[in-house]
Amino acid sequence: MNKRKLTPADLRQQIVGVDSTFKTPFGERLMVYCDYTASGRCLRFVESYLQSLQRVYANTHTEDDITGRSMTQLLHEAEEAIKKSVNAGASGRIIACGTGATGAIDKLQQIVGVSLSPVTRLNIDKLLDASEGDFDSRAFADMLDKHRPIVFVGPYEHHSNEISWRQSLATSVEVRLTGDGSIDLSHLEELLQAPEYRDRLRIGSFSAASNVTGIRSNVRDISALLHRYGAIACFDYAACAPYVEIDMNPEPVGDEDPSIDAIFISPHKFLGGPGSSGVLVFNERIYNRDLPPSMSAGGTVDYVGPTDQDFISRIEEREKAGTPGVLQTLKAGLVFEIKDRVGVEVIEQREYELTSRALESWAGNDNIEILGNPDASRRVGIMSFNIKDDRGHYLHHKFVTALLNDLFGIQSRAGCSCAGPYGHRLLNIDLETSERYRHVVQQGHCGMKPGWCRVGLHWVMDDAEANYVIDAVHFVANNGYRFLALYDFDLSTGTWSHKNDCCQLPRFELDAALEHEEGEPAILSLPLRKQLYDHYMTDARRWVEHLNDEGPEKLQSLEGELGELQFFALPEGATSKH
C-alpha cells in the first residue's frame, strides 16, 4: 500500500489554532508559535483519529471482549512504533511514564536502584540516629558514601536530569564544558578512570541536546566511552527528539560499543504531541528480572494468594502497573510515526536552514547577545538571547518576551529554561553572586532572577513566518527600550504588563465546555499572512515615532541589595512590588 507523504506545509495546515488571532494592547495579532521547545502543538487529524478510537475505548489487561482486545492491540502497536523509530532492537523495552521525560528519568532511577524519596531518606537518618549497641552509624554513613552509585551528568542538563540525581542515592558528578561549548570527553574519561569511582555502579546521564542553546551532544562517542569503562549510557532526548535521528543500536566500529542503554523522551514536545505520555526506552540488560517490579500493583502479577504473589516475568507488562495511559501512549506512537514519515533528513535540513539564517542575521546586531556556540551545524533550532539597548542597559528577558507577544503575536519563553547551572556559566554568574540572587529570591523578589528569552524556529514554519520572527527580534533589539514606559513591572514575579493590558484568558468551567461550539479559524493564504506581518511591523514602527527616542526619561534603581544586583533597565514610576 502506498503511504501518504507528509510535508511541512501539509502539517502546518493541520495545526490546531494555526493562524488564530488574539487581542493585545497594540491591536489584534496573529499567533506565531515559537515555543516548541517547551511543548508542541496539536494536529487536527491526530485529535480526530484518537476521538474515533474512543468508540472502542476500554481498560487494557483483558482480551475477552472487543473493547479490551482493541485497546490492548492498539497500545502494543503504538509501543512497537516508538521502539522501531529509535531502533531499540530485540532487547529494547518501553515504559510509558507520566507526562514527559521527567517521569521517564524517575522510572529509570527506580529500575537501577537509586531512587530515594526525601521522606525515606529522613526515616533512614532517624533510624541511624536512634541506633543502639555496637552499631556505629557514622561508620555506616562513611561506608555508604564510599560505595554510593556514581552518576556522571553533563554541563547543560535540564533540571529533571540533574537535581533528581542530586536527590537520589547516587553521587552526582558533573562533566566540564569545553571551550566551544561541548561536553569534555577527556574530562569524562578522567572521571571514569578515577580510583575513587571504581567498583561502583556508574551511570552516565547526558542531554542529547541543550534546551537552552540547542547544542548537540556527541551521543555515539559518549556511549562508547561509558561502555569502555563498564558504565550505563543514558540520554535525555527531551529537547531534540522531535528533530534528530535516535539510534539506540548504531553499527559498532572495531571493539567499541556505541549502543544506548536508556533514553528519556517527552513526546508532548513533538508536533501533534500535547497530552501524550512520557517515554522510557531501555535495554533489558540493565533490568533485574529477579526483583519485583518497580511498582507492584494491578496488572503486574500472574497470581496473588492470601499472603504472597507471583509477578509477571515480561518486563513491559510487569512495569505497566495499574491502568496505563492508553490514549496518551497512542498519541506518542503517532507523533513518532509522523516524524518518520516526514523524514529526519528533511527535518534536520530545514532546521539548519532556519537556525543558520537567524543566527547569522542576529550576529550582525550589536544589541543581541546570542547564548552558546553560534555554529548552526552543531545545534537544533533552539536559540536563547539577551538584548541590550543603545545605552548599554539590558532589557529584562521577560519584558522582551512580553513585547514580542504584544507587538508581534510571537510566543517565546523567558526565564532560565529549567537549566540553572548551565545558565550560571552562560551568564558568567559566580558562586558569590549566585548566593546573593538566591537571597533576594528567597525574600520574594523572583523578578530579580537573571535569564534569557528563548525562541525556536520549527521545521514546519515557512519562510514568511521565520523571517517575520527574525525581523521582530531585530525590532525589539533596536527599539524595545522605547516601550519601557508603557509597562509596569512586578518585582515579585518578573512579569511586565502593559498599562492598558486587555488580555482575556480562556475560562476553565463546565458551562464554558457545555457552550463550546466546534470551529477553527480559517487558514490564511501565504500572501495574506505576509500582508498581516508587514502591517504589524509597520504598526510597530509607527508606535516608535510617537515614543521618546531616548526611551524613558528617567530610569529607576532599586534600593539596597536589589539595586546592586539589578541588571535591567527599569523606568521610573513602573509598579514594583517590594
N, C-alpha and C positions, 0 to 999 in steps of 0.2 A: 504494500500500500504506500502510495506517495504521501509523505508527510508534509504538511503545510509549512511553508517557510515563514519565519518571523523576522521582521526588520525593525530597527529602532523607530522608524516613522509609524509603522503599524501599532507598536506598543504605546507610543506616546498618545495616540488617539484613544486608547483603551484605559488610560489612567483615570481613576475616579477623581473628579474635581478639576481635571485639566481645563485650563482657560477659564476657570471660575474667577469671579471678582469679589472684592471686599472693600469696605469703606475705610479710608484713612483720613487724618486731619488735612491732607492735601487733595482729597478727592478720591474717586473710585479708582482702584488699581487691579490689573490682572495679577493673580497669584503666580509667582515664579519660584518654584520649589528647588532650593539648593541645599537641603538638609538631609540628603540621603545617607550621610554617614551616621546620623542618629537613628533614622528609620526610613524605610521605603514608602512607597505609595501603593494603594490597592489598584488592581486591574479589574475592569468590569466583567470580562469573560471568566476570570477565576472566581469571582464572587458569585456569578450566575451559575457556574458549574457546581460549586460547592453547595449552593442552595438546592440545586436539583438532586444532589446526592442525599440531602437531608430527608427525602421521602422514604429512604430505606435506613435512616439512621437508627442505631441502637448501640448498646454497650457491646464491646467485644467479649472475649472469654467464653464464647459459645459459637457453635456452628450448627445448632439444632433447628434453626429457623432461618428464613430468608434474610431477615434484617441483621441478625448476628453474623451469619455467614458472609453477607455482603460487606459489612464493615471490617470484619477480620481480614478478608481478602484485599480490600482496598488499602487498609493500613499496611499490610505486608508489601503490596506493590509500591506504595509510596516510600517505604523504608528502603526497598531494593533500588529505587530510582536514585535516592540520595547516595547510597553506597556505590552504585555504578558511577555516578558523577565524580566522586572523589577517589575512584579506583581503590576502594577499601580492600579488595581481594577476598580470597576464600576465607581468610581468618578475620575479616573485618566484622565488627559488631556495632550496632547502632542503638542508642537510647535517646528518646525524646525527653528533654529536661526543661521544665519551667518555661520561660518565655524568651530566653536568649542564651548567649554564651556564658553568662554568669551562672546559670543553673547547670550548664554542662561542666564548668570548672568545678563546681561544688560536687557534682556526681563523681568526677574523676578523682577528687581528693578522698571521697569515701571509698572508692574502689582500691586505691593504692594505700589506704590506711593512714592518712594524715589528717583527716577531718576531725576537728575538735571544737565543740561549741564552747562559748565563754562560760556557761554555767557548769559544764563538765570540768573545764579547767579549774574553776573556782572550787568545785567539790573535791577534786583531787588534791588541791593545795590544802584544803581544810583537813582532809584525811591525813595528809603527811604531817601537818602541824600537830594533829592530835595523836600521832603515833607514840606508842609507849614501848618500854622494854629495850631490847638491844637494837631495835631498828634505828638506823641513822638516816634521817630524812634528808639531811644535807648531802651525804654521800650518794644517796639515791638520785637527788637532783643533779649532782655533778656527773654521775654516770649517764643519766638521761641526756644531758647536754652534749656529752661526747659521742653519743650514739644516735642522736636525732637524725631523721632523714634530711637530706640537703636538697633544696630546690634552687636552681640557677634561673634567674629571671633577667629579662633584657632591660635596656636603659630607657625604652619608650613604651612601657606597658600601660595598658588601661588599668584602672584601679581594681577591676574584677580579677585580673591576673597578677596582681601584686599584693594588695592588702589582705586578700583572702588567704594567701600563703603565709603572710606575716602572722595571721591569727591561727594558723594550723599547728600541728605537732612538729612540722618541719622547720628548719632554719633556712631563712631566705637569704640568698647571696646574689647581689646584682653584678651583672657583667657590664663593663665600661662601654662608652661610646668611642668610636674612632674620630679622627679629625674631620672626616667627611660625613659624619652622622650615622655611620653603620654600627652594627654590633661587632665588638672587637673579638674576633675569633681567637687571636693569640692569648688574650686575657682569659677567655673561656677555657682554653686548653691548660693554661696555668692552674686555674681553679680545679679542673678535673684531675690534674696531677698532684694537687696539694695533699700532703700526707694526712692532714687532719680530717680530710673528707673521704679518705679511703675506707673500705669495708663498711660503707653505709649505703642505704638506698639513696640513689641520686637521680634527680629528675630535672630535666631542662624544660622550662615552660616559657615560650617566647611568642610575642606578637609576630604574626606573619607580615604585618604592615602597621605602621603607626596610624592611629585615628586622629592625629593632630597634623602631621606633616605629610602623611601618605607614604613615607619612606618604606621601601620593601626590604624584608629580611632575606638573606640567602638561606632559604629553608633547607635545601639539599645539603649544603656544606655543614650547617649546624647539626642536622640529624646525623650525618656520617661521623662527625666529631664526637657527639654524645655517645653514639653506639660503640665507637672505638674504645671508649673507657667504661662501657657497661652501664651507661645511664639511659633513662627513659626519655624519649623525644616527644614533646607535646607542643602544639602550636595553637595560638588563639587567632582564628581567621575571622573574627567578628567584623573588623574594619574592611577587609579586602575580599572576602569570599564571593561577593556578587560580581567581582571584576576580573579575577585571575583564575588560572588553572590550579586545581587542587589535586595533587597526585600523591597518595599515601604510599604507593609502591612503585617508585620510579626504577628504571633499569639501573642496576649497580654497575660500577666501573671498577674492575680489579677486585680487591678484597673489601672495599667499603660497603657499608650498609646504610644507604640514604633513606630508608623507609621511615615512616612516621608512626609512632605508637598511638597517638591520640590527637584529635582535633576538636576545637570548640567553635561552634558556628551559631550566628544569630540570623536565621532566615527572615526575620521581620525587617532586616535591612535590605533585602532584595526587592527589586521591582515586583509588586504583587504580593509581598510577604507580610504586611502588618497583620497581627493576630495569629501568626504561626508559632510553633513551639521552638524552643532552643534545641540544639542537636549536639550530641556527643557521639563521635565515631572513633572506635579504638580497635587495636589488635588484641585478640583474645589472649595473647601470650602474657599480657600484664594483669590478667584477671585470675583470681584464685577461686576455682570452682568448688573447692573443698569446704569453703566457708558459706554461711548463709548469705542471701542477697543483701545488698547494702540497705534495703528497706524491706522488711518482712511484712507481707500483708496479703490481701486477697489477690489471687491471680499468680502468686509466686510458688504455689505448693502443688504437689501431686496428691498428698493425703495429709489430713490433720486428725489426730486422735485426741483423746481426753487430756493427755499430758505431753504429747510430742507431735512432731510434724516432719514430713519429708518434702524437701524443696525440689522444684523442677531443676533439671540439670542444664537445660538450654538457656544460654546467657540472656538472650534478648527477651525471653519470656519471664525468667525469674527476676529480671530487673525492671519489669513493667508492672510495678505494684499498683493495685487499685485500678480505677478507671483511667485508661490512657486518654490523652488529648487527641482524639481521633481526627476531628476536623482540622485541628491545628497542625497535625503531622501531615495530613493530606495536602494542606496548603504548602507546607515546607517542601514536600516532594514535587509539587507542581512548579514552584519557582526555580528549583534546580533544573527541571526539565526545560523551562523557558530559557534559562541562561545557556544551557547546552544547545538548544535549538537555534538560538541567535548565533552562537559560536563565540568561544573565548577570544579567538583571534580578532574577530570583528569588534568585540567589546574593548579589548586592550588597545587596538589601533585607534579607535575613536576617543577613548580616554586620553591617550597620549596626545592626540591632535589638540584636544580642548585644553588640557593641562599645560602643554608647552605654549600654546597661544596666550593663555592668561599669564603665566609666569614671565614670559618674555615681555609682554606688554607692561605688566606692573613693575618689572625690574627697572623700567625707564622712568618711573615716578619716584622722586626722592622722598615723597611723603608716605610711601607704602613700604613697610618693613615686613618682608616675607620670612616666615619662620622655617628653619630647616634647610636642607640641601636643595637648591633650586633646579637641579637636574631632573627634568620631567621623565626621563627614561628610567629613573630609579624610584618613581612614585606611582601610586594610584591617584585618581582625581580628587584628592583631598588637599585643600590649601588653607592655611591659617596665617593671619597677618595682623599687624597693628598699624595705626595711622597717626602720623604727626601732622600738625598744621604748619603753616608757613612761619610761625613764630617759634617753632620747636616744642610746642606743647603736644602731648599725646591726647588723642580723643579717647575717652573711656570706651572700651570694647563693646559694652552694652549700648552705649549711645550710637556707635557705628551700626550695630545690628538694628536698633530702632529706626535709624534714618534710612537704611536700606529697605526696611519694611514700609515705612510711611511714605517715602518719596517714590519708591520704585516697585513695591509689592514683592520684593525679594525676601525669601525665607532663608535666613542664615542662622548661625548659633554663636552665642558669646559665652565665654567662661574659660575654664581650664580643660574642658573636654574629658573630665574624669581621668586626667593624666598628670596629677600634681607634681610628682618627682621629675618627670620629663620637662614640665613647664618651668621648674626652677632653673634647669640648665638652659633652656631656650631663652629665658628672660634674664639670665645671669643674676639670679637671686641667691645670695649666700645664706648660710645657716642662721647667722645672727639676724639678718633682715627678715628671713622667713619666720623666725620666732616672734618678731615684732608684729608682722602681719597677723600671725596666729593670735596674738594677744588682743588686737583690736577686733578681730572677727569674733573671738570669744565674748567680747563686750557687746556684740550685736551689730557691728558695723560691717556687714557682709559686702557692702558696696566697695570696700577697700581692697578686696581680693584682686590681684593682677590677673590678667588673662589675655584673650585674643578673640578675634572674630574668625569664624571658620565657614567656608563655603565649599561646596562640591559641584563640579561641572559633570553631570551624569551623561553617560553614553547615549541616553535616549533624547537628549537635547539636540535641537537643530542649531545651525549657525546663528540664526537671528536671535534665538534665546540666549545662547552662550555669549555672543558679542554684546548683547544688552547688559548682561551681568558684569562683564569686564568693564564696560564703559561706566556703569553705575558705581563700581568701586573707585574708579578714577575720579568720578564726580565728587564722591564723599571725601576722598583724599584731598582734593583741591579746594573744596568749598564747604565741607561739613562743619567746620568751626563757626561759620557764619550763622548756622541754625541753632547754635547752643542756647541762645537767649529765648528760643521758643519752647524750651523743655524744662521740666522740673526733674530733679534727681532725688531718689530715695536712698539715703545712705545705708539704711538697714538692709535693703535688698539689692541695691545696684541698679534698680530699674529707672530708665529715663522715659518720661511720659510727656507727650505734647500737652501744652497748657489747654488746648481745645480738643483733647482726645475724644473721639466719637466712636471708638471701637465697641461693637456689640458682639459679645461672645455667645456661642451656642448654649442653649439650655439643656440641662440633664433632668428630665422629669417624664413621668409616664404620659401625661397629657400631650407633651410635645411629640412623643412617639406615636400616640394614637392619631394625632392630627397630621402626621407626616405624610406627604404625598411623594410618590416616585417622581424623579425628574433630575436630569443632569444638564448643566449649562451647555449651550451649543459649542461645538468645537470650531474654533475660529480658523479661517484660512490664513496661510502664511502672510500674504500681503496685508491683511487686516491687522494681524499681530504686529507686524513691522510698523504699521502706521500708529498703532497704540504705543509701542515702545518709543517711537520718535516723539509722540505727543507728550509722554511722561517726562522725557529728557528735556524737551523744550519748556515744559511747565516748571521743572526744577530750576532751569536757568533763569526763567522769568522771576522766580522767587529770589534768586540771588541778587537780581537787580534792585530789589526792594529792601535788601538787608544790608547792614553795615559791612563795608568791605573788610574792616578790621575785626569783625566778629563782635562779641560782647564788649561794651565799653570798659567794663571792669570785670576782672576775674577774682574769684573768691578763694582764699586759702583757708583750709580748715584749721582748727585750733589744736595746739599741743602735738602729741604724737601722731594724730591723724594728719596734720599738716606736714609733718616731717616725712610721712610715708606717701603723701598724695602724689600720684604720678600723672594725673589727668587734669585737663582744663575744666574748671567749674565756674559758670557765670555767677556774678554777684546777684543775689536775690533768688537763686534757684532753691527750691524747697529741699532742705536736707534734714533728715530725722536723726538726731543725735541720741 
